[in-house]
């Protein structure tokens, strides 16, 4: 038995595993894997072989559960990593219900949402109020064409927020805030036209319906004709002639084509050219 113990003692030269007490390790494995023990001499060799096999199985389990080796820096193999961000889900599914409620109802969450929505709307308003729209582009300086230009740029931001992959829940809240700011600004511009105060809400409702139709037609053009550039361009040109140019029969074809090109360029740039962070 002494010779058997010496033959099965751990090798001190092994570099893969630390030296352990063989008897304690065998006892722990016997207890863990429910190996029966006996004092009979003819069963000692069988028990010890069983413990050795158990140790080998445990080592194989440890090796199989270890993390894979890191790739060599000189390796040129490409690895595709798929995450929620690359799938477009963002962290909306990863956020807890408490985080979503905090973003929506807390003072800090509302403040952040209002500031972001206000900044985005002012940027859209700044672009829509560029004097070149009413000079070189020859767009009439009237309420409906000016409102259509603001709607166009708000729609750009609306699509970009829907495509956000960093914090899709916050982007959805900012989008709602963006349209609330648009309605407040529209109400102010309606009052600036000098209409009766009792009819402001009626005119606002008409402007909201026109805005929704305008945005829906943009969505239809880019979704229905996503793979047909010619039909999509014609559809966008018809939208511009209807809403921006107010169905002006004297509008130039070159004028309509330039505006349609601007919309396509801005749409592609905001959805695919602007980084997520």
C-alpha positions in Angstrom: 0.0 0.0 0.0 2.9 2.4 0.7 4.3 1.7 -2.7 0.9 2.3 -4.3 0.6 5.6 -2.4 4.0 6.7 -3.5 3.3 5.8 -7.2 0.1 7.8 -7.2 1.3 10.9 -5.3 1.1 14.2 -7.3 4.1 15.0 -9.5 5.8 18.2 -8.1 7.2 19.0 -11.5 3.8 19.4 -13.1 3.3 22.9 -14.5 -0.4 22.7 -15.2 -1.8 22.1 -11.8 -0.7 23.1 -8.2 0.4 20.5 -5.8 -2.4 19.3 -3.5 -2.8 16.8 -0.7 -3.6 13.5 -2.5 -5.5 12.0 0.5 -7.6 15.1 1.1 -8.3 15.5 -2.7 -9.3 11.8 -2.9 -11.5 12.1 0.1 -13.2 15.2 -1.3 -13.8 13.6 -4.6 -15.1 10.4 -3.0 -17.6 12.5 -1.0 -18.6 14.6 -4.0 -19.2 11.8 -6.4 -20.6 9.4 -3.7 -17.8 6.8 -4.0 -18.3 4.1 -1.4 -15.4 3.3 1.0 -14.4 0.0 2.6 -11.6 -1.2 4.9 -11.1 -4.4 3.0 -7.6 -4.8 1.5 -8.8 -6.3 -1.8 -11.2 -3.3 -2.4 -8.5 -0.6 -1.7 -6.9 -0.9 -5.1 -10.3 -0.7 -6.9 -11.3 2.3 -4.8 -8.0 4.1 -5.5 -8.3 3.4 -9.3 -11.9 4.8 -9.2 -10.6 7.9 -7.4 -7.9 8.3 -10.1 -10.4 8.0 -12.8 -12.6 10.5 -11.1 -9.7 12.9 -10.8 -9.0 12.5 -14.5 -12.7 13.2 -15.4 -12.7 16.2 -13.1 -9.6 17.6 -14.9 -11.2 17.0 -18.3 -14.3 18.9 -17.1 -12.2 21.8 -15.9 -10.3 21.9 -19.2 -13.6 21.8 -21.2 -15.1 24.6 -19.1 -12.2 26.9 -19.4 -12.5 29.9 -21.7 -11.2 29.6 -25.3 -7.8 30.9 -26.0 -7.7 34.5 -27.2 -6.9 34.9 -30.9 -3.4 35.6 -31.9 -2.7 39.2 -32.9 -1.3 38.0 -36.2 -4.4 36.1 -37.0 -6.3 37.4 -40.1 -9.5 35.4 -39.6 -12.6 37.6 -39.5 -15.1 37.0 -36.7 -18.7 38.4 -36.9 -20.0 39.6 -33.5 -23.7 40.0 -33.2 -25.1 42.1 -30.4 -28.3 43.9 -29.6 -26.8 47.1 -30.9 -26.0 45.6 -34.3 -29.4 44.1 -34.6 -31.0 47.5 -34.0 -32.7 46.6 -30.7 -30.6 49.0 -28.6 -30.8 48.6 -24.9 -34.6 48.8 -24.8 -34.9 45.2 -23.9 -32.0 45.3 -21.5 -33.4 48.2 -19.5 -35.4 47.3 -16.4 -38.9 48.6 -15.9 -37.6 50.9 -13.2 -35.1 52.5 -15.5 -37.8 53.1 -18.1 -40.1 54.7 -15.5 -37.2 56.8 -14.2 -36.6 58.1 -17.8 -40.2 58.9 -18.3 -41.4 60.3 -14.9 -38.4 61.5 -12.9 -37.5 65.2 -12.8 -34.1 64.6 -14.3 -35.4 62.3 -17.0 -38.0 64.9 -18.1 -35.5 67.7 -18.0 -33.1 65.7 -20.2 -35.9 64.8 -22.6 -37.1 68.4 -22.9 -33.6 69.7 -23.4 -32.8 67.2 -26.2 -36.2 67.7 -27.9 -35.8 71.5 -27.8 -32.3 71.4 -29.3 -33.3 69.0 -32.0 -36.4 71.1 -32.9 -34.4 74.3 -33.0 -31.9 72.7 -35.3 -34.7 71.6 -37.7 -36.3 75.1 -37.4 -33.0 76.8 -38.2 -32.5 74.7 -41.3 -36.1 75.3 -42.4 -35.8 79.0 -41.9 -32.7 79.4 -44.1 -33.4 82.4 -46.5 -32.1 80.4 -49.4 -35.3 78.3 -49.4 -37.3 81.5 -50.3 -34.7 83.0 -52.6 -32.7 80.6 -54.7 -35.2 77.7 -54.2 -38.1 80.1 -55.0 -40.4 78.7 -52.3 -43.3 81.1 -51.4 -42.9 82.7 -47.9 -46.3 81.6 -46.7 -47.6 79.6 -43.7 -48.1 76.3 -45.5 -44.8 76.1 -47.4 -42.9 77.2 -44.3 -44.7 74.7 -42.1 -44.0 72.0 -44.8 -40.2 72.8 -44.6 -40.3 72.5 -40.8 -42.2 69.2 -41.1 -39.7 67.9 -43.6 -36.8 68.5 -41.2 -38.7 67.2 -38.2 -39.4 64.0 -40.2 -35.7 63.6 -40.8 -35.1 63.7 -37.0 -38.0 61.4 -36.4 -36.6 58.7 -38.7 -33.1 59.1 -37.1 -34.5 58.7 -33.6 -36.4 55.6 -34.6 -33.2 54.1 -36.0 -31.2 54.9 -32.8 -29.4 51.8 -31.4 -27.8 53.2 -28.3 -30.9 54.0 -26.1 -34.0 53.3 -28.1 -36.3 53.9 -25.2 -34.9 57.4 -24.5 -35.0 58.1 -28.3 -38.7 57.2 -28.4 -39.4 59.6 -25.5 -37.4 62.4 -27.2 -39.3 61.8 -30.4 -42.6 62.4 -28.5 -41.2 65.5 -26.9 -40.0 66.7 -30.4 -43.6 66.6 -31.8 -45.0 68.3 -28.7 -42.6 71.2 -29.2 -43.6 71.2 -32.9 -47.3 71.6 -31.9 -46.5 74.4 -29.5 -44.5 76.2 -32.2 -47.2 75.7 -34.7 -49.8 77.2 -32.3 -47.5 80.3 -31.9 -47.1 80.7 -35.7 -50.9 80.4 -36.1 -51.4 83.2 -33.6 -48.8 85.2 -35.4 -50.9 85.0 -38.6 -53.6 87.1 -36.8 -56.4 84.6 -36.7 -59.2 84.8 -34.1 -58.1 83.3 -30.8 -61.2 81.1 -30.7 -60.2 79.4 -33.9 -56.6 78.7 -33.0 -57.2 75.1 -31.8 -59.2 74.4 -35.0 -56.4 75.7 -37.2 -53.9 73.7 -35.1 -55.9 70.5 -35.7 -55.9 71.1 -39.4 -52.1 71.7 -39.3 -51.6 68.5 -37.4 -53.6 66.5 -39.9 -51.6 68.0 -42.7 -48.4 67.2 -40.9 -49.3 63.6 -40.4 -50.3 63.2 -44.0 -47.0 64.8 -45.1 -44.9 62.5 -42.9 -46.9 59.4 -44.0 -46.3 60.2 -47.6 -42.5 60.3 -47.0 -42.7 57.0 -45.2 -44.6 55.4 -48.0 -42.2 56.7 -50.6 -39.1 55.3 -48.8 -40.7 52.0 -47.8 -42.8 51.1 -50.8 -40.1 52.0 -53.4 -37.0 51.2 -51.4 -35.5 49.2 -54.3 -36.8 51.4 -57.1 -34.9 54.7 -57.3 -36.9 56.1 -60.2 -40.3 55.6 -58.7 -39.1 56.7 -55.3 -37.8 59.9 -56.8 -41.0 60.6 -58.7 -43.0 60.0 -55.5 -40.9 62.4 -53.5 -41.2 65.0 -56.3 -45.0 64.7 -56.1 -44.9 65.1 -52.3 -42.8 68.3 -52.7 -45.2 69.7 -55.3 -48.2 68.9 -53.1 -47.0 70.2 -49.7 -43.9 72.4 -50.1 -44.9 74.1 -53.3 -48.6 74.0 -52.5 -49.5 72.5 -55.9 -48.1 75.5 -57.8 -48.7 75.0 -61.5 -45.9 77.4 -62.4 -43.2 75.5 -60.4 -40.1 74.5 -62.4 -39.1 70.9 -63.0 -35.5 71.8 -62.0 -36.8 73.3 -58.8 -38.7 70.1 -57.9 -35.8 67.8 -58.8 -33.4 69.7 -56.7 -35.7 69.6 -53.6 -36.2 65.8 -54.2 -32.5 65.2 -54.4 -32.0 67.2 -51.1 -34.5 65.0 -49.3 -33.0 61.7 -50.5 -29.5 62.9 -49.6 -30.5 64.0 -46.1 -32.4 60.8 -45.5 -29.4 58.6 -46.4 -27.0 60.9 -44.5 -28.9 60.9 -41.3 -29.8 57.2 -41.2 -26.5 55.8 -42.4 -23.9 58.6 -42.2 -24.4 59.9 -38.6 -22.7 57.7 -35.9 -24.8 56.4 -33.0 -22.7 58.0 -30.3 
